[in-house]
Amino acid sequence: MLISFPPYSAHPKATCSRDQSPTRRCHLLRPVGSLGSGFVCTVVEEMYQMFLKKETTIRAELSRLVIGCVLPVWLIAAYLIHYAYNAKVDEVKRIMLDSAQLTTMIVDRELATIKATLQTLATSPAFTENDLPLLYRQCLEIRAGYPGAELVIADSSCQQLINTFRPLGSHLPKGNNYLAVKRVFLTRQPVVSDLFLGALTGRHLLAIDVPVVRNGKVIYDLSMIFTPERLSSILRQQRLPAGWYTAIIDKQMLLVARSHDQDRYVSRPAGPRLRSAMLGAPSGTLELVNLAGIPAFVSYCRSSVSGWTVLAGVPKSTLMTDAYRWAIWGTVVATAISLLSIALAGRSWRRIASSIRSLVPPAIAIGCGGAVRAAGNQPIKETAEVSRALAEASNLIQSQILTVREQQQRLRQANELLEHRVAERTADLEAAMREQESFSYTVSHDLRAPLRHLNSYCTILAEDHGRELSPEGRLYLERISSAADKMGRLIDNLLELSKITKAPLQPKIVDLSEVATSILSAFRETEPQRDMSLVIEQGVKVHGDPVLLEQLLQNLLANAWKYTSKLQSACIEFGSTSAAGEAVYFIKDDGVGFDMAYRDKLFKAFERLHGEEFEGLGIGLATAQRVVERHGGRIWADGKVGAGATIYFSIPAAGDC
């Protein structure tokens, strides 16, 4: 069916059929063979709305339209928005850094005042005379000037001798800021502590410790202990803009004070990005997600006096307010100019659009599977080229339809051949499984009988003729019996390994923490003399076969228990973590470890990385690998000789298993 390009003034809508003229065919086309015409119709419909009758190039008209009407306006608007945002951010960063530095100076001044007060008290003659009642009264006088604070005098073991929180003579425990006290006695210099829990109050506290020196030797540690709220009140006194906040981080990267929501965030660790920045430079500014989960800009400054770091932060949304205002105004202006430009370019748009409409009928005919030929009188160069291309496309489509049908036929034949081969391979696999079951039966029954006879005769020989044998003969007899027992255990392990791959899974929710606790409790009962530290994370649950998972933990924990047996004091830990969004479980010990160069052999059956000093057959880790792989997971290890080993494994969730 050949179709010429008649004049076309309208785009009729009708159901596509072979007996209709091309000018009456619908732009909603059905696919012919495996090729559809929806894309062609979409393009034609857009082209139908765009162009007119004068010979020119579409590229020139469209480029002129885009560049002259829209692009410059939006580029200018984007530049202004970007400039306003960057200017605001730079200004706020400078102010935040200045605020952090100023607050650092204020905090250092407060700490210096307290330190000077304590150093003055440290010169009291009552220390030389060991007059504790007088020292207690002097401490009370100083405490009156520092509401909420307490004074403590301790010896080198951190044993508190005086604590103004309790009456003189009360029983006092050892303090919990042992590191600060130890440093005072070693360096004879004042120390500002990190956050710690009070031995009496159980609350989060901070302390400034100074040495009491007599005859060139530190005899006592004198400290003032106060709550983080004291620092928070200093932070709240700084007049910051609305929405801004300040905070203090100690040397352990723990939050000790905050100008807002103090109780909510105290003792929480700094985020990894902030920690990295603080370790890299003593001051700076960065963008991060703060402890409240809000994107924010944060400036920090580390104190050279206390080692603490003062933060000044502002939520990113606060900064974006001005940028949003600029964006709205820029968008309104750009839109107005764009609409004006588009209105002025409308005449050119209409001229180009009408020239393209004559290409609609042949495109629709191609979509319906018809053949077309190029028209000879197109006013626009590009439309003439498209007309010729449509004619060529029609010929190619007809050729492709035949090619696709031939390929579909060959594909059906290939599928039939593949199904036949799959059936053959399935039959081979079933035969192999039957042979494996037969082998397992042989191992279970035929090999056990000779072993039982061997053990029986060894027992009879030892009982009836043991006295007649030389010591060397009795040693050989014991070795024969031991080897037979070892072979029996080896057969049992091989059968167990075979059952793991055949037994159907019975998945359910399994509490691995309870299973690990039960197994380690049994180990401890068998060897109560061992000094073992067992760390088990609670609430670790997975979806899997309870029998296989118990066997998995039994083998892995038995390995950890075995390879820590040479240590006087050892630790075994079970817990969970995550890697790349995947839940990962681990069993860690501090035993003999292994050389990572041989980790490829670790999970192979009968491969052992240690000699006869540790008993075993080399089946446990191979069995563990089979269990994990049955659940669709993976298992790997990490270790170092003399530094222990960690076995990691993953069990996919129920939907992924």
Protein Blocks (a to p, Z undefined) as FASTA:
>chain_A
ZZdddddfbdcdddddfkbcfklccfbdcdehjbcfklmmmmmmmmmmmmccddddfklm
mmmmmmmmmmmmmmmmmmmmmmmmmmmmmmmmmmmmmmmmmmmmmmmmmmmmmmmmmmmm
mmpmklmnopaklmmmmmmmmmmmmghiacddddfkopafbdfkbcehiacdddfklmlm
mmmmmnopacdddddddfklopacddddddddeehiafbdcdddddfklmmmmmmmpccd
ehiacddddfkopafbdfbhkllmgoiacdfklmmmmmmpmbdcdddddfkopacddddd
ddfklopacdddddfklmmmmmmmmmmmmmmmmmmmmmmmmmmmmmmmmmmmmmmmmmmm
mmmmmmnopacdddfbdfbfklmmmmmmmmmmmmmmmmmmmmmmmmmmmmmmmmmmmmmm
mmmmmmmmmmmmmmmmmmmmmmmmmmmmmmmmmmmmmmmmmmmmmmmpcfklmmmmmmmm
mmmmmmmmmmmmmmmmmmmmmmccddddddfklmmmmmmmmmmmmmmmbccdddddehia
cdddfklmmmmmmmmmmmmmmmmmmpmbdcdddddddeehiacdddddfbebpafklmmm
mmgghiafbdfkbgcehlmmmmmmmmmmmnopacdddddehiapadddddddfklZZ
